[in-house]
Amino acid sequence: MMSVSLVSNAYLDEASSKIRSKPVPWEGYQRADLITSEELALIKKVDKQPRARIESILLSDGPAYALLYFSLLKKLQRVDTMQCLLVLIADALTDHEERVPVFLRTSEIDPELPFQPLLRTLDAQDEFVQLKAAQILTILISSETAPLPLQHLKPFLNTLAALIQGSSQKKRDVAVQCLESLLARRDCRQAVWAVPGIIAGFLEILKHKPGPQISYQVAYCFWLLSFEQNVAEELNKRYDVIPLLTDVAQGAVKEKVIRVVVATFRNLVTKAPAANLPSMLVAQLLPFVKNLCTRKWQDDDVLEDIQFLRDELNTNFQSLTTYDEYTSELSSGHLSWTPVHESDGFWRENASRLNDNDCEQLKTLLRLLKESTEPLVLAVAAHDVGQYVTHCDRGKKLVTELGGKARVMELMTHEDSDVRYRALISVQQLVSQPWAVV
């Protein structure tokens, strides 16, 4: 079982230290009938007391205090009071895994406890309250042995999605740590996968080339997700994660970052080879893992994973025809000037194959032409359209019907000079080719 201290953050530690010494008007709450005299007596025993004193009280009266803390959190809404109660709860749980079930069992007395008061505090405007509640929810959810009701998990995950996509570094830091812990649970993995904002947030963090620790933590989250069959099949298709994780591993200075990326790739290949191997080849993973095989590693498991990847990629690479290479590149969305594009022989032999399966590959090419924002992809795609209509009798008619001709003409005014040039050549080929009789 984990300890709350796993979700650690300097801001939370410093703020908690200040909050422990702040006065809270407990007597005023009792005079206003917001808390009972029994609750007042209990809270005064631990309020502003030394840690050792509180520990001895919790040792003899743990269940009563678990119920007290959550009951008060449920009915008292002032920010300073919520801060104090959240610190008391976190202090009781830190390094005391045996108390977690005691706090979870408060649901036997009030079914809204322990989750509802914590979920409500996630909506607080106060940053400390929000992040401290996330810290506590993480330990309770990670330690709960029963299946989790989605009505508890979903609002928490939506909050984590907002934190991870926000501009605050400390919020992102806490959210990523929370997700690292939650994703150890299988039911949490499927729930996280159903919240696209979390995956998008992970990708955004990696795209900004963060430090080794946060790179490792985000890659670790992807590794945990990759154990799920449906995630392994869809992850790269939806989020184009293979080129990004390859970049992360290539730029990594810490062995643990490479280790977790390689372990993620092994899962993706083991569970869904057809969905992932072609994109790995396009991302030039094979030369990279061959290079990794020559390095010295402290951990034997990482070398085994690297060798497994090398062998799988090698086998796949040997069986690839040039047409397979081309369609792999198309499906990855990362077109570049690989030899096939400028080979007349390739286009003479294969142009008409783009029409197979209701023009599946031609439609993929035209979709890249319409949707990509990368000048390199647009230039190569415009070039390929020209090659296709030159070597396929029905090419001009099909490209025009599918909207490709209009798009290539638009690209003649693109800001990138190479895109403009390739589009111009392509338009000349579109205009000069006679329409075949269908």
C-alpha positions in Angstrom: 0.0 0.0 0.0 1.2 3.5 -0.8 1.9 6.4 1.6 0.4 9.9 1.1 4.0 11.2 1.1 4.4 9.7 -2.4 2.3 12.7 -3.7 4.7 15.3 -2.4 5.1 18.9 -3.3 7.2 21.7 -1.7 4.4 24.2 -1.9 1.9 21.8 -0.1 4.5 21.0 2.6 5.3 24.7 3.3 1.7 25.8 3.3 0.7 22.8 5.6 3.3 23.9 8.1 1.9 27.4 8.3 -1.7 26.2 8.5 -0.9 24.0 11.5 -0.3 27.1 13.6 -3.2 29.2 12.4 -6.1 29.6 14.8 -9.6 28.3 13.8 -12.7 29.7 15.6 -14.1 26.3 16.8 -15.9 27.8 19.8 -17.6 30.3 17.5 -18.8 27.4 15.3 -20.3 25.7 18.4 -22.0 28.9 19.5 -23.5 29.3 16.0 -24.7 25.6 16.3 -22.6 24.7 13.3 -20.8 22.0 15.4 -22.0 20.1 18.5 -20.4 20.4 21.9 -19.1 16.8 21.5 -17.4 17.7 18.2 -15.9 20.8 19.8 -14.5 18.7 22.7 -12.9 16.2 20.3 -11.4 18.8 18.0 -9.9 20.9 20.9 -8.0 17.8 22.0 -6.0 17.8 18.7 -6.1 21.5 17.7 -2.6 23.1 17.7 -1.2 20.1 19.7 2.3 18.6 19.1 2.5 15.7 16.7 3.3 13.1 19.4 0.2 14.1 21.4 -2.1 13.8 18.3 -0.5 10.5 17.4 -1.3 9.0 20.9 -4.9 10.3 20.6 -5.4 8.8 17.2 -3.9 5.5 18.4 -6.7 5.1 21.0 -9.5 7.0 19.2 -8.8 6.7 15.4 -12.3 5.9 14.2 -13.9 8.8 16.1 -11.4 11.3 14.6 -11.8 9.9 11.1 -15.5 10.5 11.4 -15.0 13.9 13.0 -12.7 15.2 10.4 -14.9 14.2 7.5 -18.1 15.3 9.2 -16.7 18.8 9.8 -15.3 19.0 6.3 -18.8 18.2 5.0 -20.5 21.0 6.9 -18.0 23.8 7.3 -17.2 25.8 4.2 -14.8 28.5 5.3 -11.4 28.3 3.5 -9.2 28.5 6.6 -11.3 25.7 8.3 -11.2 23.5 5.3 -7.4 24.0 5.1 -7.0 23.0 8.8 -9.2 19.9 8.4 -7.4 18.7 5.3 -4.0 19.1 7.0 -5.3 17.1 10.0 -6.5 14.3 7.7 -3.3 14.2 5.6 -1.1 14.2 8.8 -3.1 11.3 10.2 -2.6 9.2 7.0 1.0 10.1 6.3 3.3 7.1 7.0 0.3 5.3 8.6 -1.1 3.1 5.9 -2.9 1.1 8.6 -5.3 4.0 9.2 -6.5 4.2 5.6 -9.2 1.5 6.1 -10.3 3.3 9.2 -11.0 6.5 7.2 -12.6 4.5 4.4 -15.0 2.8 6.9 -16.6 6.2 7.8 -18.9 5.3 4.9 -20.6 2.7 7.2 -21.9 5.6 9.3 -22.5 8.2 6.6 -22.6 6.9 3.0 -21.4 10.3 1.7 -18.1 9.8 3.6 -15.2 9.9 2.9 -15.5 10.9 -0.7 -18.2 13.5 -1.1 -16.7 16.2 1.2 -13.3 15.8 -0.5 -14.9 16.0 -4.0 -16.7 19.2 -3.0 -13.5 20.8 -1.9 -12.0 20.1 -5.3 -14.2 23.0 -6.6 -12.8 25.4 -4.0 -11.2 28.6 -5.4 -8.3 28.1 -2.9 -5.3 26.5 -4.5 -4.1 24.8 -1.4 -7.6 23.3 -0.6 -7.9 21.9 -4.1 -4.4 20.3 -4.2 -4.5 19.0 -0.6 -7.9 17.3 -1.3 -6.4 15.8 -4.5 -3.5 14.4 -2.4 -5.9 12.8 0.1 -8.3 11.5 -2.5 -5.4 9.8 -4.2 -4.4 7.8 -1.2 -8.0 6.8 -0.4 -8.8 5.7 -4.0 -5.4 4.0 -4.5 -5.9 2.0 -1.2 -9.6 1.2 -1.7 -10.0 -2.6 -2.3 -13.6 -2.5 -3.5 -14.5 -1.5 -7.1 -14.7 2.3 -7.3 -18.0 3.9 -8.2 -17.6 6.1 -11.2 -19.5 9.0 -9.6 -16.5 9.3 -7.2 -13.8 8.8 -9.8 -15.1 10.8 -12.7 -15.3 14.3 -11.1 -11.8 13.7 -9.6 -10.3 12.8 -13.0 -12.0 15.8 -14.6 -10.3 18.0 -12.0 -7.0 16.3 -12.6 -7.4 16.9 -16.4 -8.0 20.6 -15.7 -4.9 20.8 -13.4 -2.7 18.9 -15.8 -3.7 21.2 -18.7 -3.4 24.4 -16.7 -0.4 26.8 -16.7 0.5 26.3 -13.0 3.6 24.1 -12.6 2.8 23.0 -9.1 -0.8 22.0 -10.1 0.6 19.9 -13.0 3.2 18.4 -10.7 0.6 17.3 -8.2 -1.8 16.1 -10.9 0.8 13.9 -12.6 1.8 12.3 -9.2 -1.8 11.6 -8.4 -2.3 9.9 -11.8 0.9 7.8 -11.3 -0.7 6.4 -8.2 -4.2 6.0 -9.5 -3.1 4.2 -12.7 -1.8 1.3 -10.7 -5.5 0.3 -10.4 -6.9 -1.3 -13.5 -10.4 0.3 -13.1 -8.7 3.7 -12.9 -6.8 3.0 -16.1 -10.0 2.6 -18.1 -11.5 5.6 -16.4 -8.5 7.8 -17.2 -8.5 6.6 -20.8 -12.1 7.8 -21.0 -10.9 11.4 -20.2 -9.1 12.7 -23.3 -8.0 15.9 -21.5 -5.6 13.8 -19.3 -3.9 12.2 -22.3 -3.7 15.5 -24.1 -2.2 17.1 -20.9 0.5 14.3 -20.8 1.4 15.0 -24.4 1.5 18.7 -24.0 3.9 18.3 -21.0 6.3 16.1 -23.1 6.2 18.4 -26.1 7.6 21.2 -24.0 10.7 19.1 -23.2 10.4 19.1 -19.4 13.1 17.9 -16.9 14.0 14.2 -16.4 11.8 13.7 -13.4 8.5 14.9 -14.9 9.4 13.2 -18.2 9.8 9.9 -16.3 6.6 10.4 -14.4 4.5 11.1 -17.5 6.2 8.2 -19.4 5.4 6.0 -16.4 1.7 6.9 -16.7 1.8 5.9 -20.4 3.5 2.6 -19.4 0.7 1.8 -16.9 -1.9 2.7 -19.5 -0.3 0.4 -22.1 -1.1 -2.7 -20.1 -4.7 -2.3 -21.3 -5.4 -4.1 -24.6 -7.8 -1.4 -25.9 -5.3 1.4 -25.0 -2.4 -0.4 -26.7 -4.5 -0.7 -29.9 -5.7 2.9 -29.9 -3.1 5.0 -28.1 -0.9 5.8 -31.1 -3.7 6.0 -33.6 -5.5 8.6 -31.6 -2.6 10.6 -30.1 0.4 9.9 -32.2 2.4 9.1 -29.1 5.2 6.9 -30.7 7.2 9.7 -32.4 6.9 11.8 -29.2 8.0 9.0 -26.8 10.9 8.2 -29.2 12.0 11.8 -29.1 11.8 11.7 -25.2 14.0 8.6 -25.1 16.5 9.9 -27.6 16.9 13.1 -25.6 17.0 11.5 -22.2 20.0 11.8 -19.9 18.6 9.5 -17.2 18.5 5.7 -17.7 15.1 5.4 -16.0 13.5 7.6 -18.7 14.7 5.4 -21.5 13.8 2.3 -19.4 10.2 3.3 -19.0 9.7 4.4 -22.6 11.2 1.1 -23.9 9.0 -0.9 -21.5 6.0 1.1 -22.8 6.9 0.2 -26.4 7.3 -3.4 -25.5 3.8 -3.5 -24.2 2.5 -1.8 -27.3 4.3 -4.3 -29.6 3.2 -7.3 -27.4 -0.4 -6.4 -27.2 -1.0 -4.7 -30.6 1.8 -5.3 -33.0 -0.2 -4.4 -36.2 -1.3 -1.1 -34.7 2.2 0.0 -33.5 5.1 -1.6 -35.4 4.6 0.3 -38.6 4.6 3.7 -36.8 7.7 2.6 -34.8 9.6 1.9 -38.1 8.5 5.3 -39.5 9.7 7.0 -36.3 13.2 5.4 -36.9 13.0 3.4 -33.7 15.0 0.5 -35.2 18.3 2.3 -35.6 17.8 3.9 -32.1 17.2 0.5 -30.4 20.2 -1.0 -32.2 22.3 1.8 -30.8 20.8 1.2 -27.3 21.9 -2.5 -27.6 25.5 -1.4 -27.6 25.3 0.6 -24.3 26.0 -0.6 -20.8 22.9 -0.7 -18.6 22.6 -1.0 -14.8 19.3 -2.9 -15.1 19.3 -6.2 -17.0 15.5 -5.9 -17.7 16.0 -2.9 -19.8 18.5 -4.7 -22.1 16.0 -7.6 -22.5 13.3 -5.1 -23.5 15.6 -3.3 -25.9 16.6 -6.6 -27.6 13.0 -7.7 -27.8 12.1 -4.5 -29.6 15.1 -4.7 -31.9 14.2 -8.3 -32.9 10.5 -7.5 -33.4 11.2 -4.4 -35.5 13.9 -6.2 -37.5 11.5 -9.0 -38.4 8.8 -6.5 -39.4 11.3 -4.5 -41.3 12.5 -7.5 -43.3 9.0 -8.5 -44.4 8.1 -4.9 -45.4 7.7 -4.3 -49.2 8.3 -0.7 -50.4 4.5 -0.4 -50.7 4.1 -1.5 -47.0 6.7 1.2 -46.1 4.7 3.8 -47.9 1.4 2.9 -46.4 3.0 2.8 -42.9 4.3 6.3 -43.5 0.8 7.4 -44.6 -1.0 5.9 -41.7 1.5 7.5 -39.2 0.8 10.9 -40.7 4.6 11.7 -40.7 5.4 12.1 -44.4 9.1 12.9 -45.2 11.3 12.6 -48.2 12.0 8.9 -47.9 13.1 7.3 -51.2 9.7 5.9 -52.3 8.2 9.4 -52.9 10.6 10.3 -55.7 10.9 6.8 -57.3 9.2 6.7 -60.7 9.4 2.9 -60.5 7.6 2.8 -57.2 4.7 5.0 -58.6 4.5 3.1 -61.9 4.1 -0.2 -60.0 1.9 1.0 -57.1 -0.1 4.2 -57.9 -3.3 2.2 -58.8 -3.0 0.3 -55.4 -4.0 3.5 -53.7 -7.5 2.8 -55.1 -7.9 -0.6 -53.3 -10.5 -0.9 -50.6 -12.6 2.0 -51.8 -9.6 4.2 -52.3 -8.5 3.8 -48.6 -4.9 4.9 -49.0 -5.8 7.7 -51.5 -8.3 9.1 -48.9 -5.6 8.9 -46.2 -3.2 10.9 -48.5 -5.8 13.5 -49.2 -6.8 13.8 -45.5 -3.2 14.6 -44.7 -3.2 17.2 -47.5 -6.3 18.8 -46.0 -5.6 18.5 -42.3 -1.9 18.6 -41.7 -0.3 21.9 -40.5 3.3 20.7 -41.1 4.9 22.2 -44.2 7.0 19.1 -44.8 3.9 16.8 -44.7 2.0 19.2 -47.0 4.9 19.4 -49.5 5.4 15.6 -49.7 1.6 15.0 -49.9 1.2 17.5 -52.8 4.1 15.8 -54.6 2.5 12.4 -54.1 -0.8 13.5 -55.5 1.0 14.7 -58.6 2.8 11.3 -58.9 -0.4 9.4 -58.4 -2.4 11.2 -61.1 0.6 10.8 -63.5 0.7 7.0 -63.1 -3.0 6.1 -62.5 -5.5 6.4 -65.3 -8.5 7.3 -63.1 -6.3 9.4 -60.8 -7.4 12.9 -61.9 -11.1 12.1 -61.7 -10.8 10.5 -58.2 -8.6 13.2 -56.8 -11.1 15.9 -58.1 -14.2 14.1 -56.7 -12.5 13.6 -53.3 -11.7 17.4 -53.0 -8.0 16.9 -53.6 -7.6 19.2 -56.6 -9.2 22.2 -54.8 -6.9 21.7 -51.8 -3.8 21.4 -54.0 -4.8 24.7 -55.7 -5.2 26.4 -52.3 -1.7 25.3 -51.3 -0.3 27.3 -54.3 -0.6 30.3 -52.0 0.8 28.6 -48.9 3.4 30.6 -46.8 6.0 27.9 -47.2 7.9 28.2 -50.5 8.5 24.4 -50.9 4.8 23.7 -50.3 3.9 26.3 -53.0 6.4 24.8 -55.4 5.2 21.2 -54.9 1.5 22.3 -55.2 2.3 24.1 -58.5 3.9 21.0 -60.0 1.0 18.9 -58.8 -1.6 21.3 -60.3 0.2 21.1 -63.6 0.0 17.3 -63.5 -3.6 17.4 -62.5 -4.5 19.8 -65.4 -2.4 18.0 -68.0 -3.6 14.5 -67.4 -6.6 13.4 -69.5 -9.6 12.0 -67.7 -9.9 8.3 -68.2 -13.3 7.0 -69.4 -14.8 5.2 -66.4 
